[in-house]
Amino acid sequence: MSRSKAFPYIFILPSVLLFAVFILYPIISSLVLSFQTSDGGELSFAGLANYERLLHDEIFWKALKNTFIIFIFQVPIMLFLGLVLATVLNNKLLKWKGFFRVGFYLPAVTSLVAYSLLFSIMLQDSGLINNLLSYIGIGPIPWLSSASWSKVSIILAMIWRWTGYNMVIYLAALQNIPEDTYEAADMDGAGKIRQFFSITIPQLKPVILFTAILSTIGTLQLFDEPFNLTKGGPADSTMTLGLYIYQNGFKYFDFNYASAVAYVVVIIVAVLSFIQFKFAGAEKK
């Protein structure tokens, strides 16, 4: 049996079957659904009707705008903070490294629902955050009831959760940069800030690209934070594409339209990832 050419495929067959049933089939099925409509429980081919409906759907465009606003502010801040923290925690002079690394990474393993509910309690008008701000003379901020501040609340919650996750990735990459590079920079009179921008960031470009793409995908699929913090309100000001897909599919049971929105998200992710790859490639050249 060991000499049979088919023998290796026997080992991968369970994985292939699981992939086909739970990943490949849902992908193809949802793509087919996006070109269909349901009338009285019966599916019928509708061509591009669901995609044409998107063009005139104000809530979809609002969700797209909200998602991009969160993406533009949250992703760069989160990645930059993660890189700064990784650089600081990689310093040989720092004591209690293990404690700080675990402390910053813990939010990444916290339950999404639990931490969202915790933030919703702290950000209430009479919550912990506003009580602390009152001591420095800042009036109560409508974190969850204002169209603009509710977006800030979601951005802050996401930064708190995912910064440590990216920090660990950067920290692993930093430990592969030769110390000779920094020692040579010291001898040339380069300070820590100059070393950070001239050595650390260029050396970590592939890793930064990797985390940027992961963060892009995660932000465009954003669901847990707006669902648990604001329910998409007030007045759809925090409605995101992920939450809109959920509402159409599991609140209104319009799975055909939800599938069309989902594939628009796939296209957007593919375009943004391609742009990031091209930008990184141009920078490398």
C-alpha positions as CSV (number, residue, x, y, z in Angstrom):
1,M,0.0,0.0,0.0
2,S,2.9,2.4,0.7
3,R,4.0,2.1,-2.9
4,S,0.6,3.0,-4.3
5,K,0.3,6.4,-5.8
6,A,-3.1,6.9,-4.4
7,F,-2.0,6.2,-0.8
8,P,-1.1,9.9,0.0
9,Y,-4.5,11.1,-1.1
10,I,-6.2,8.8,1.4
11,F,-4.6,10.9,4.2
12,I,-5.8,14.3,2.7
13,L,-9.2,13.0,1.7
14,P,-10.9,13.9,5.1
15,S,-9.6,17.4,5.0
16,V,-10.6,17.8,1.3
17,L,-14.1,16.5,2.1
18,L,-14.5,18.9,5.1
19,F,-13.3,21.8,3.0
20,A,-15.7,21.0,0.2
21,V,-18.7,20.6,2.5
22,F,-18.2,23.4,4.9
23,I,-16.3,26.0,2.9
24,L,-16.5,25.4,-0.9
25,Y,-20.1,24.5,-1.0
26,P,-21.3,27.5,1.0
27,I,-19.2,29.8,-1.1
28,I,-20.7,28.5,-4.4
29,S,-24.2,28.3,-2.9
30,S,-24.1,31.9,-1.7
31,L,-22.8,33.1,-5.1
32,V,-25.8,31.3,-6.8
33,L,-28.2,32.8,-4.2
34,S,-27.0,36.3,-5.0
35,F,-28.4,35.9,-8.5
36,Q,-31.7,34.6,-7.4
37,T,-34.9,36.0,-5.7
38,S,-37.4,34.2,-3.5
39,D,-41.1,34.4,-4.2
40,G,-43.3,32.4,-1.9
41,G,-40.4,30.3,-0.9
42,E,-39.5,29.4,-4.4
43,L,-36.2,30.5,-5.8
44,S,-35.9,31.9,-9.3
45,F,-33.1,33.3,-11.4
46,A,-33.1,37.1,-11.3
47,G,-29.8,38.0,-13.0
48,L,-28.2,41.1,-11.5
49,A,-31.4,42.3,-9.8
50,N,-29.9,42.1,-6.3
51,Y,-26.8,44.0,-7.4
52,E,-28.9,46.6,-9.1
53,R,-30.9,47.0,-5.9
54,L,-27.6,47.8,-4.1
55,L,-27.1,50.9,-6.3
56,H,-30.4,52.4,-4.9
57,D,-30.1,51.2,-1.4
58,E,-29.4,54.2,0.9
59,I,-28.7,52.0,3.9
60,F,-26.1,50.0,2.0
61,W,-24.2,53.1,1.0
62,K,-24.4,54.4,4.5
63,A,-23.1,51.1,5.8
64,L,-20.3,51.3,3.3
65,K,-19.4,54.8,4.3
66,N,-19.4,54.0,8.0
67,T,-17.3,50.9,7.4
68,F,-14.7,52.9,5.5
69,I,-14.6,55.7,8.1
70,I,-13.9,53.1,10.8
71,F,-11.3,51.4,8.6
72,I,-9.5,54.6,7.7
73,F,-9.0,55.7,11.3
74,Q,-8.8,52.4,13.2
75,V,-6.4,50.3,11.1
76,P,-3.5,52.8,10.9
77,I,-3.7,53.7,14.6
78,M,-4.0,50.1,15.7
79,L,-1.0,49.0,13.5
80,F,1.1,51.9,14.5
81,L,0.5,51.4,18.3
82,G,1.1,47.7,17.9
83,L,4.5,48.4,16.2
84,V,5.5,50.9,18.9
85,L,4.5,48.6,21.7
86,A,6.5,45.7,20.1
87,T,9.5,47.9,19.7
88,V,9.4,49.0,23.4
89,L,8.8,45.4,24.7
90,N,11.7,44.2,22.5
91,N,14.1,46.5,24.4
92,K,16.7,44.5,26.4
93,L,16.7,47.0,29.2
94,L,13.0,46.6,30.0
95,K,12.1,44.5,33.0
96,W,9.0,42.3,33.5
97,K,8.8,41.8,29.7
98,G,6.6,38.7,30.1
99,F,4.1,40.5,32.3
100,F,3.7,43.4,29.9
101,R,3.5,41.1,26.8
102,V,0.8,39.0,28.4
103,G,-1.1,42.1,29.6
104,F,-1.2,43.7,26.2
105,Y,-2.1,40.5,24.5
106,L,-4.9,39.5,26.8
107,P,-7.6,41.6,25.1
108,A,-7.1,39.6,21.9
109,V,-8.3,36.4,23.7
110,T,-11.2,38.0,25.5
111,S,-14.6,37.1,24.4
112,L,-15.9,39.5,21.7
113,V,-19.4,39.7,23.3
114,A,-18.0,40.1,26.9
115,Y,-15.6,42.9,26.0
116,S,-18.3,44.7,23.9
117,L,-20.7,44.6,26.8
118,L,-18.0,45.8,29.1
119,F,-17.4,48.8,26.8
120,S,-21.1,49.5,26.5
121,I,-21.3,49.7,30.3
122,M,-18.2,51.9,30.7
123,L,-19.3,54.3,27.9
124,Q,-22.8,55.0,29.2
125,D,-23.6,58.6,30.0
126,S,-23.1,57.9,33.7
127,G,-20.5,55.2,33.1
128,L,-16.9,54.9,34.3
129,I,-15.3,56.8,31.4
130,N,-17.5,59.9,31.8
131,N,-17.1,59.8,35.5
132,L,-13.3,59.9,35.1
133,L,-13.5,62.7,32.5
134,S,-15.7,64.8,34.9
135,Y,-12.7,65.0,37.3
136,I,-10.7,67.0,34.7
137,G,-13.6,69.2,33.8
138,I,-14.8,67.4,30.6
139,G,-18.6,67.1,30.5
140,P,-20.4,63.8,29.8
141,I,-19.7,62.7,26.2
142,P,-22.6,60.9,24.4
143,W,-20.4,58.0,23.4
144,L,-23.2,55.7,22.3
145,S,-26.0,58.2,21.5
146,S,-24.2,60.5,19.1
147,A,-23.7,59.7,15.4
148,S,-20.0,60.8,15.5
149,W,-19.0,59.7,19.0
150,S,-20.6,56.2,18.5
151,K,-18.0,55.6,15.7
152,V,-15.3,56.8,18.0
153,S,-16.5,54.3,20.6
154,I,-16.3,51.4,18.2
155,I,-12.8,52.5,17.0
156,L,-11.6,52.7,20.6
157,A,-13.0,49.3,21.4
158,M,-11.3,47.7,18.4
159,I,-8.0,49.4,19.1
160,W,-8.1,48.1,22.7
161,R,-8.8,44.5,21.5
162,W,-6.6,44.1,18.4
163,T,-3.5,46.2,19.2
164,G,-2.0,43.5,21.3
165,Y,-2.6,40.8,18.7
166,N,-0.6,42.8,16.1
167,M,2.0,43.6,18.7
168,V,2.8,39.9,19.2
169,I,3.2,39.4,15.4
170,Y,5.5,42.5,15.2
171,L,7.5,41.3,18.2
172,A,8.2,38.0,16.6
173,A,9.4,39.7,13.5
174,L,11.5,42.2,15.4
175,Q,13.5,39.4,17.1
176,N,14.7,38.3,13.6
177,I,16.3,41.7,12.9
178,P,20.1,41.4,13.5
179,E,21.3,43.4,16.4
180,D,24.4,44.4,14.3
181,T,22.1,46.7,12.3
182,Y,21.1,48.8,15.3
183,E,24.7,48.8,16.7
184,A,26.0,50.2,13.4
185,A,23.3,52.8,13.5
186,D,24.3,53.8,17.0
187,M,27.9,54.2,15.9
188,D,26.7,56.4,13.1
189,G,24.9,58.6,15.6
190,A,21.3,57.6,14.7
191,G,18.9,58.0,17.6
192,K,16.1,55.6,18.6
193,I,13.5,57.5,16.6
194,R,15.7,57.5,13.5
195,Q,16.4,53.8,13.9
196,F,12.7,53.1,14.3
197,F,11.8,54.8,11.0
198,S,15.0,53.9,9.1
199,I,15.6,50.3,10.2
200,T,12.6,48.8,12.1
201,I,9.8,49.8,9.7
202,P,11.7,49.0,6.4
203,Q,12.7,45.6,7.9
204,L,9.1,44.8,8.9
205,K,7.4,45.8,5.6
206,P,6.3,42.2,4.7
207,V,4.9,41.7,8.2
208,I,3.2,45.1,8.2
209,L,1.6,44.2,4.8
210,F,0.4,41.0,6.3
211,T,-1.2,42.6,9.3
212,A,-2.7,45.4,7.1
213,I,-4.4,42.9,4.9
214,L,-5.7,40.9,7.9
215,S,-7.0,44.1,9.5
216,T,-8.6,45.2,6.3
217,I,-10.5,42.0,6.0
218,G,-11.5,42.1,9.7
219,T,-12.7,45.7,9.6
220,L,-14.8,45.2,6.4
221,Q,-16.4,42.2,8.1
222,L,-17.0,44.2,11.3
223,F,-20.0,42.9,13.2
224,D,-19.6,42.2,16.9
225,E,-18.7,45.7,18.1
226,P,-21.6,47.6,16.4
227,F,-24.0,44.8,17.1
228,N,-23.2,44.7,20.8
229,L,-22.4,48.4,21.4
230,T,-24.9,50.4,19.3
231,K,-27.1,47.9,17.3
232,G,-26.1,50.0,14.3
233,G,-27.5,53.2,15.7
234,P,-28.2,55.9,16.3
235,A,-30.0,56.4,13.0
236,D,-27.8,53.8,11.2
237,S,-24.7,55.9,12.0
238,T,-22.7,52.7,13.0
239,M,-24.4,50.4,10.5
240,T,-21.5,48.4,9.0
241,L,-21.5,46.0,6.0
242,G,-21.2,43.0,8.3
243,L,-24.1,44.1,10.4
244,Y,-26.2,44.9,7.3
245,I,-25.5,41.4,5.9
246,Y,-26.7,39.9,9.2
247,Q,-29.9,42.0,9.3
248,N,-30.9,41.1,5.8
249,G,-30.1,37.5,6.3
250,F,-31.3,36.7,9.8
251,K,-33.7,39.5,10.6
252,Y,-35.5,39.9,7.3
253,F,-34.6,36.5,5.9
254,D,-33.6,38.0,2.6
255,F,-30.6,35.7,2.0
256,N,-30.4,36.5,-1.7
257,Y,-29.8,40.2,-1.1
258,A,-27.5,39.4,1.9
259,S,-25.4,37.2,-0.4
260,A,-25.2,40.0,-2.9
261,V,-23.9,42.4,-0.3
262,A,-21.5,39.7,1.0
263,Y,-19.9,39.3,-2.5
264,V,-19.6,43.1,-2.8
265,V,-17.6,43.0,0.4
266,V,-15.4,40.2,-1.2
267,I,-14.8,42.4,-4.2
268,I,-13.9,45.4,-2.0
269,V,-11.5,43.3,0.1
270,A,-9.8,41.9,-3.1
271,V,-9.4,45.4,-4.5
272,L,-7.9,46.8,-1.3
273,S,-5.6,43.8,-0.9
274,F,-4.4,44.2,-4.5
275,I,-3.7,47.9,-3.9
276,Q,-1.8,47.1,-0.7
277,F,0.3,44.5,-2.5
278,K,1.0,46.8,-5.4
279,F,2.0,49.6,-3.0
280,A,4.2,47.3,-1.0
281,G,5.8,46.1,-4.3
282,A,6.4,49.6,-5.5
283,E,8.0,50.5,-2.2
284,K,10.2,47.5,-2.3
285,K,11.5,48.4,-5.8
